[in-house]
Amino acid sequence: MNRIRFNWKRSFITLTLMAMIAAIAGVAPTAEAAVARYSFKAKDTTGKEHVVAFASDKESKEIVTEPSAFGNEGDAIYSGSYYLVADGKKQKTAVNSGKPMDVNPSQNLIYKVASAAKGTPDVIVIGQRDSSNYYTFEAYAVTASSAIKKLGFVEKGKAKAFYALSTSYKMKNFTSIYFQTVAYNNADAAGWYFTTYKWDANAYLLKETETQFYGYDSPYGGATKKGDYDTGSSLIKRYVNEPKFAVSSSMPKAPVVKAYQFVLDGNTKANLAAGKIPGFNLTMGMSKAQVQKLLGKQTDSYYSAGADFTIFEKASSSGFSFSAAIATEGPLFAAEIGGAQLPANLTWATLEKYLGKPISQGESEVDFDEYYYYYRFGKIDVYIDGKSKTSKPYLITLVQK
């Protein structure tokens, strides 16, 4: 017989810029008095929310005409001596040691790091661009009495704190009392430096616990090389896109998720004939919402042989299809069971023991380097694939006709 087959296919030269941004020729900067350039709702260590403003009593504005690391053409650059104010109180906490600084809102270098847990405050980051690949920032937090505290950073193995830090990506509070920054070096020892800091609530310090390096050659300082440049590039994508993701030994372990597994025993034939997927509590014809309720959230998807397959949290090595060809999403009609969802006792012999002799078997008509068994129980076509008759099967495909 002709074989229907659903194949599973998943598929920082540092440039330090010394020149500041030029003013527009023939256009004078404009001054704006007492401007609150940014305003944040920030929590203290008790979880109480405060309003923190980043402001200047005299601010000028320029428009970028020549693009550089400091801004793109058309960007507005604001300049002045800035300070922070908490809850509208007159106290002023000078930023950048009271020295004038430039602010380009389009670069998002001034932001809030949201607290991951009570006991750790929201952190206000005030950054300034240094080069094409990193910026330097100061960090601040508000206390329960509406006082602004400037946070210190302490390198691993040292005692003295410093109050400015360089990073290439936004700092995050990824779990409880741990923060992380990522600095990208594109010169010697090019690569990614993932640095973890532990929050000291008594001293308002962030103390380095480790720096993991992914890149070429040997890293600078006390960083530990953990992998190559490409691996680091992949990790960066997750760091940017997943709020709670970090590259750290302090990363909490993911909760254990109970996974489902196909059951091959004396009841398998009857279950398949009834349209059931043994071991999954699933029945062909169920809606995607019903399946998701049992198998957890959708984690991925793929397309194969005219059908879209969905991967769920509790069955990460299997795919389930609710549509075929150009049809809109419908009931469950096909499944590919693989990896951790395969029964531990799966062999060609146990297949025959519990399912009997296959209707057909042999070299696949689609993939000539594979061996298959084909069964039919009720309205369910069952295909089992292996590399050869002497190797263990690696995939069970179920299709409701």
C-alpha positions in Angstrom: 0.0 0.0 0.0 1.1 3.6 -0.5 2.5 5.0 2.7 1.4 8.4 4.1 4.4 9.9 5.9 4.5 12.9 8.3 8.2 13.8 8.5 9.4 15.7 11.5 11.8 18.5 10.5 12.7 21.3 13.0 14.7 23.2 12.2 30.7 42.8 19.3 37.3 46.1 15.8 35.7 47.8 19.0 34.7 51.2 17.6 35.1 53.8 20.4 33.5 57.0 19.1 35.4 60.1 20.4 33.4 62.8 18.7 30.1 64.0 20.3 27.0 64.5 18.2 27.2 67.6 16.1 24.5 70.3 16.6 22.3 71.2 13.6 23.9 73.8 11.5 22.1 77.1 11.8 19.6 75.8 14.4 20.1 76.8 18.0 19.3 74.4 20.9 16.1 75.1 22.7 15.9 75.2 26.5 13.1 73.7 28.4 12.9 74.5 32.1 12.2 71.9 34.9 11.6 69.0 32.5 10.7 65.6 33.9 12.3 63.6 31.1 11.2 60.3 32.5 8.8 59.1 35.3 8.6 55.7 36.8 6.5 53.8 39.2 9.1 52.0 41.3 8.7 49.6 44.2 10.9 49.7 47.4 12.0 46.5 49.2 8.7 46.2 50.9 6.8 46.3 47.7 5.4 49.8 48.2 5.1 51.8 45.0 6.7 55.3 44.6 6.8 57.7 41.7 10.4 58.5 40.7 11.2 61.2 38.2 14.3 61.9 36.1 14.4 65.7 35.6 16.5 68.8 34.8 15.9 72.4 35.7 17.4 73.5 32.3 17.5 71.2 29.3 18.5 71.8 25.8 17.5 69.8 22.7 19.3 69.0 19.4 18.4 66.9 16.4 20.9 64.5 15.0 21.8 65.2 11.4 24.6 62.7 11.0 24.1 59.1 12.3 26.5 57.6 14.7 26.5 55.3 17.7 25.0 58.1 19.7 21.9 58.5 17.5 20.3 58.1 14.2 19.4 60.9 11.8 16.3 62.7 13.2 16.8 61.6 16.8 16.2 64.2 19.5 19.1 64.6 21.9 18.4 66.2 25.3 21.2 67.7 27.4 21.4 69.0 30.9 22.3 68.3 34.5 19.8 65.8 35.7 18.5 64.5 39.1 16.0 62.1 40.5 13.0 63.0 42.6 10.9 60.6 44.6 7.2 61.1 45.3 7.4 64.8 44.4 9.7 65.7 47.3 12.2 68.5 46.9 15.2 66.3 47.7 17.3 66.0 44.6 19.7 63.0 43.9 22.2 64.1 41.3 22.8 61.8 38.4 26.2 61.5 36.7 27.8 63.2 39.8 25.9 66.4 38.8 27.7 66.7 35.5 25.8 67.4 32.3 24.8 64.4 30.2 23.1 63.6 27.0 19.9 61.7 26.7 18.6 60.0 23.5 15.2 58.5 24.3 15.2 56.4 21.2 18.1 54.3 22.5 16.2 53.2 25.6 19.2 53.6 28.0 17.1 54.9 30.8 14.7 52.2 32.1 13.3 50.4 35.1 14.5 46.9 36.1 11.4 45.3 37.6 11.8 43.4 40.9 11.5 39.7 40.7 10.6 39.2 44.3 9.6 41.1 47.5 12.8 42.2 49.3 14.4 43.3 46.1 13.5 46.8 44.8 12.8 48.0 41.3 16.0 49.5 40.0 16.2 52.7 37.8 19.0 52.5 35.3 20.5 55.7 33.9 22.7 54.9 30.9 24.9 56.8 28.6 26.3 55.5 25.3 30.0 55.0 25.2 30.6 53.1 21.9 28.8 51.1 19.3 28.6 48.0 21.4 28.1 49.1 25.0 26.9 51.8 27.4 27.8 52.8 31.0 25.1 53.2 33.6 24.3 54.1 37.2 21.6 52.4 39.1 19.2 53.7 41.7 16.5 52.5 44.0 13.9 54.2 46.2 13.5 53.4 49.9 10.4 53.1 52.0 11.0 56.7 53.2 11.1 58.0 49.6 14.9 58.4 49.7 16.8 57.7 46.5 19.8 55.3 46.9 22.6 55.0 44.4 23.6 51.4 44.1 27.2 50.2 44.3 28.7 47.3 42.4 31.4 45.1 43.9 33.6 42.8 41.8 34.0 39.2 42.9 36.8 38.9 45.5 37.0 42.6 46.1 35.5 44.8 48.8 35.5 48.3 47.4 32.4 49.4 45.5 32.2 51.3 42.3 29.1 53.1 41.0 29.0 52.8 37.3 28.9 49.7 35.2 29.1 48.9 31.4 26.7 46.6 29.6 25.5 45.9 26.1 22.0 44.7 27.0 19.5 45.7 29.6 20.2 44.5 33.1 17.5 42.2 34.6 16.5 40.9 38.0 16.0 37.4 36.8 15.1 35.7 40.1 14.8 36.6 43.7 18.0 38.5 44.7 20.0 37.9 41.6 20.6 40.4 38.7 22.5 40.0 35.4 24.2 42.1 32.8 25.7 41.1 29.5 28.7 42.9 28.0 29.8 42.2 24.4 33.4 42.5 23.4 34.2 42.6 19.7 38.0 43.0 20.0 40.4 40.5 21.5 38.7 37.6 23.4 35.6 38.5 21.5 32.4 37.2 23.0 29.7 37.5 25.5 30.2 38.1 29.2 27.2 37.2 31.4 27.7 38.6 34.9 25.6 37.7 37.8 25.2 40.0 40.9 23.6 39.3 44.2 21.5 41.9 45.9 22.7 43.1 49.4 19.7 44.8 50.9 21.5 46.1 53.9 24.2 47.9 52.0 22.3 48.6 48.7 25.0 46.8 46.8 25.1 44.4 43.9 27.9 42.0 44.4 29.3 39.9 41.6 29.0 36.2 42.1 30.2 35.0 38.7 30.9 35.9 35.1 30.4 33.3 32.4 32.1 33.8 29.0 31.0 32.5 25.6 33.4 33.3 22.8 36.8 33.0 21.2 40.2 32.5 23.0 40.4 33.1 26.7 38.3 35.6 28.6 39.5 38.7 30.4 39.4 39.1 34.2 38.1 36.3 36.3 35.5 35.2 33.8 35.0 31.5 33.3 34.8 30.2 29.7 31.7 28.1 29.3 31.2 27.8 25.6 31.9 29.1 22.1 30.8 32.3 20.3 27.8 30.7 18.5 26.5 29.3 21.7 26.7 32.7 23.3 24.8 34.2 20.3 22.0 31.7 20.8 21.8 32.5 24.5 21.7 36.2 23.8 18.5 35.7 21.8 16.9 34.0 24.9 18.2 36.7 27.2 16.6 39.4 25.1 13.3 37.7 24.5 12.7 35.9 27.8 12.3 38.2 30.8 13.2 35.5 33.4 16.0 33.9 31.4 19.7 34.3 32.5 23.0 32.5 32.1 23.9 31.8 35.7 24.5 29.0 38.1 22.0 30.9 40.3 19.3 30.3 37.8 16.5 28.4 39.5 15.9 24.9 38.3 12.9 24.6 36.1 9.9 22.8 37.7 9.6 19.2 36.9 6.8 18.7 34.4 5.1 15.3 34.3 5.4 14.0 30.8 3.0 11.6 29.0 4.2 8.4 27.5 2.6 6.0 24.9 1.6 2.7 26.5 2.3 -0.5 24.7 0.5 -3.4 26.4 -2.4 -5.8 26.1 -4.9 -2.9 26.0 -3.2 -0.9 23.2 -5.1 -2.5 20.3 -8.5 -1.9 21.9 -7.6 1.7 22.8 -6.5 2.5 19.3 -9.6 0.9 17.8 -11.6 3.2 20.0 -9.7 6.2 18.7 -7.7 6.7 21.9 -4.0 7.4 22.2 -2.8 5.0 24.9 -1.1 6.7 27.8 -2.1 10.2 26.9 -5.8 10.3 27.9 -6.5 11.7 24.4 -9.1 10.7 21.9 -9.0 11.5 18.2 -11.5 14.3 17.5 -10.7 16.3 20.6 -10.3 20.1 20.2 -7.0 21.8 20.6 -8.2 23.5 23.8 -9.1 20.1 25.2 -5.7 18.6 24.4 -4.0 21.7 25.8 -5.8 21.3 29.0 -4.2 17.9 29.4 -0.8 18.4 27.8 -0.1 22.0 29.0 0.8 25.1 27.1 1.9 25.1 23.4 5.7 25.4 23.3 6.4 25.0 19.5 5.0 23.9 16.2 6.1 22.6 12.8 4.7 21.9 9.4 5.1 18.6 7.6 3.5 16.9 4.6 0.5 19.2 4.4 -0.3 19.4 8.1 0.5 21.7 11.0 1.7 19.9 14.2 1.7 21.4 17.7 4.1 20.6 20.5 2.9 20.8 24.0 4.6 21.3 27.4 4.0 17.8 28.7 4.8 16.0 25.5 7.9 17.9 24.2 9.0 15.1 21.9 5.7 14.6 20.1 3.5 16.6 17.7 -0.3 16.7 17.4 -2.2 17.9 14.3 -5.6 19.6 14.2 -5.6 20.6 10.5 -4.6 19.2 7.2 -3.7 21.0 3.9 -5.6 24.3 3.7 -8.3 23.4 6.2 -8.9 25.6 9.2 -8.1 24.3 12.6 -10.3 21.4 13.5 -10.3 18.3 15.7 -7.3 16.2 16.6 -6.7 13.8 13.7 -3.0 12.9 13.7 -0.1 12.5 16.2 3.6 11.8 16.0 4.9 10.1 19.1 8.7 10.3 19.6 11.6 10.6 22.1 10.6 10.6 25.7 7.0 9.8 24.8 7.8 6.4 23.3 7.2 3.4 25.5 10.4 2.0 27.2 9.5 -1.5 25.9 9.2 -0.5 22.2 10.9 -3.0 19.9 9.7 -4.8 16.8 9.2 -7.9 18.8 7.0 -6.2 21.4 5.0 -4.6 18.7 4.1 -8.0 17.3 3.5 -9.3 20.9 0.9 -6.7 21.6 -0.4 -5.6 18.2 0.1 -8.8 16.2 1.6 -9.1 12.8 1.5 -5.9 10.8 -0.6 -5.5 7.7 2.5 -4.5 5.8 6.1 -4.0 6.7 9.4 -3.4 4.9 11.5 -0.6 3.5 9.6 2.7 3.4 8.4 3.8 0.0 9.1 7.4 1.0 12.4 7.1 2.9 14.3 4.2 1.5 16.8 4.0 4.3 14.0 3.3 6.8 11.9 0.3 7.9 8.3 0.5 8.9 5.4 -1.5 10.3 1.8 -0.6 9.3 -1.3 -1.4 11.3 -5.0 -0.3 11.2 -7.2 -0.4 14.2 -10.7 1.0 13.7 -10.3 4.2 11.9 -6.7 4.7 13.0 -3.7 4.1 10.7 -0.6 3.3 12.7 2.9 3.6 11.3 6.0 2.7 13.3 9.4 3.8 11.9 12.9 2.6 12.5 16.2 2.8 10.7 16.2 -0.9 10.1 14.6 -4.1 11.4 17.7 -4.5 13.7 17.4 -1.1 15.3 14.8 0.1 17.8 11.8 2.0 16.3 12.0 5.7 16.9 8.6 7.1 15.8 4.9 6.1 16.1 2.6 8.0 13.8 -1.2 7.8 14.2 -3.6 9.1 11.6 -7.4 9.0 11.8 -9.0 8.2 8.5 
